[in-house]
């Protein structure tokens, strides 16, 4: 017998829907049973944002019924979580394309740097990357400033609300909010997750600065030698920023 939930004869209008591409914001049409669709504008392969991975993802008896959750399912769940955060970030910033692009660029570098680390948590890293500047909007509204100290105050509550709505684990939410709450100001001892975000954000901030005012090779060498917190961050930073050296 076919499950009624998977039989299109029982579908409603909500079972065919559109979702925003987390990469470019273009609309992608999904059928309820699509696992993924490719964005026609940018080519990003997006997982179905309404996918729940079937009963195995939430049923308390799933392990007894199916055995341990397969690695493929866990990986897909991580990718889906990443896309959902990107979509939430886009929705929050609305028409602020500059802030959206900044977050996307930081996320791109964070993914590269994070995957090179032995002890990083990519779900924490990507959540931080997409949401690290989420406090800017309220900082500008309340204090007419986007300075770091106001971002550190206003960012965590907004990030917590977004991640709670996405049903993220409490430990992940706490760590992401802690990192966002001081992401411009490293402490004496920092986690790998913080270091990855710090380096990715530094690369994007320096890229934006270098585009306006190119620096010399000597200046870049000093930054690469002293400013990055991970070896991979320094490597990526040197590669990206070399394009803007005079």
N, C-alpha and C positions, 0 to 999 in steps of 0.2 A: 504493500500500500504506500502511495506517495504521500509525504507529509504535506498537509494543506498549506503550510507556510511557504513551501517551495513550489506549489502548483499555481501557475499564473492565472488560472481561472478564478482564484480566490483573492487576487490582488486588488488593492484599492489605488486611487490616484496618487497616494503618497509613496507607492512602491516604485514609481519612476520619478526621479528627482534630479535637480541640478546642484552641483557643489562647486565651490570656488577653488581653482588650482592654488595650492599653497606657494607655488613658485612664481607664477606670473599674474594670478588673479583672474584668469580667463575661466569662463563657465564650462563645466564638464557634465555631460548627462550620464547618469547612472541608472541602471535597472537594479532592483533590489538584490538580485542574485549575482551581480557582477562582482568579481573579486577585485578588479582594478580596471582603470581606463587610462588611455594615453591622452594627454592634453594636446589638442590640435595646434595650439599656438606655440608652446615652448618645448613640447615633447616629453615633459615630466610624466612618469608613470605613477599615477596616484591610486592608492588603495581606496576601496569603498569606505567613506567616512562613517557610514552607518553599519558597517560590518561588525558583528559581535563574535565572530569565529565559531558560531554555533553554540550548542549547549555546553560543549567541552570547556568553553572559556569561563563559564560562571557556575556550572553545576557542582555542588560539593561532593558529588559521587563520581566525578569525571575520571579520576585516577583509577578507581576500582573498575570502572566500565571500559575505559580505553587504554589504561596504562599511563605512564608518564607522558606529560605534554611534550610533543616532538619539538626539537630545536627550530624547525622551519616555522612552526606556529608562533613560538616566542619571538623569532626575528620579525615576522610579519606584524605582530602586535606592537613591537617597538617602532617599526616604520609608520604604522598607522597613528600611533601616539604622537610621533614627530610631526606628521602632516596636520593633525588636529590642532596642535599648538601653533603651527604656522598660520593656519586659517584663523584661529582665535586672535592672534597678534594682528593680522591684517584687518580683521573686523574692528578691533579696538582702535587702531590708528586711522581707520576709515580712509580719508582722502590724503593723508599725510604720506605721500609717496616717498619722500626723502627718508623718513624714519623707517618705513617698511623696507626699503632697499638696504638701508644700513643693517637692519636685523638679519635680512637674508644673506648679506655678504659675510657678516660675522658667523652666522650658522654654517655657511659653506666652509670657511676656514676652520671653524671649531670641529667640524666633522673630520676634516683631513688631519688636524693635529691630534684630536682625541683618539682616532683609530691607531695612531702610532704609539700610544701609551699602553703600558702593561696593566695599570691598575685604575684606569678611568671608567666611569659609568656613563655610557653614551646617552642614556635617557636623561640623566641629570644635566649632562653637558649641553645637549640640544635644547632642553627646556630653558636653561640659562641663556643660551645664545639667542633664542627667539625673543625672550622676555626681559633681557638684561636692562633695556632702556624703557621699560613699560611705565616707569614712574614719571617720565618727562611730561606727559600730558597734564597730569594733576599738578606737577611742580610749576609749570608755566601758568596754570589757572590760579593756583593758590598764592604763589610767591613771585609770579612774573619773572621766573628764572628757571633755567635748565641746568644749573650748577650741580655738581656731583652730590653735595650734601643733601640737596632736596630730592634728587633722584633716589638716594639711599633711603630716605624716609618714605617716599610715596610709592616706590616700586614694589616692595614686598606685599602690601595688602592687595594690590591689583593682581599680582602674580598668583597669590594664594587663592583669590576668588576664581581666576581662570582655571587653575590646576584642579581646584576642588570640583568645579563644574565638569571637568574632564575625567573625574574619578581617579585621579592619580593617587598613588600610595602616600600615606601621611609622611613617611620618612623622606620620600623624594620631595614633597612639597616643602618640608622644613629646610632641607638642604638647599634647594633652589632659592628659597626666600632669603636664607642667610647669605648666600653668595651675592644675590642681587643687592642686598642691603649694604654691601661694602665693596662692590666690584671694581671701583676705581682705586681702592685703598687696601693693598695687600697687607695682611698681618705678618707677624714674624714667621709663623708656620702656616702654610696653606695646603689644601688638598690638591690632588692632581686635577680634579674637576674645576676648581677655581683657576688654577694656572692655565688650563686650556682656554677657558673663556677670556682670561686676561690677555693672553697672547693674541687670540683671534680678534678681540676688540681693538687692541693696539695696532694690529696690521691694518684694519679698516680705517681707524682714525688717522693713522699716518698716511695711508693712501689718499684720503680726502685732503689732507694737508699738502702732500707732495703734488697733487694735481694742480693746486693753486700756486704753489711755490716750490719748484724742484730743488732738491738738496744736492750737495756734493757727495762724492764717493766716501770721503773721509767722514762726513757727518753720518752717513748711513752705516758705515762700519762701526762707529761708536755706539749707535743705537742697537745694532745687532749684537754687539759684544756685551752690552750692559743692561738692556731694558727687558729682554724676554725671559720668561720663567721656565720654558721648556726648550730642549734642543730642537725639536721639530718646529716649534713656533719660530725660533730664530732662523731655521732653514727656509721655511715658507715665507717669513717676513723679508728675508734677503732677496729671495726670488721675485716676490711681488713688487717690492719697492725699488728694485734695481731699474725698473722701467722708467722711473721718474728722476733718475740721477742725471745731473748735467755733466 
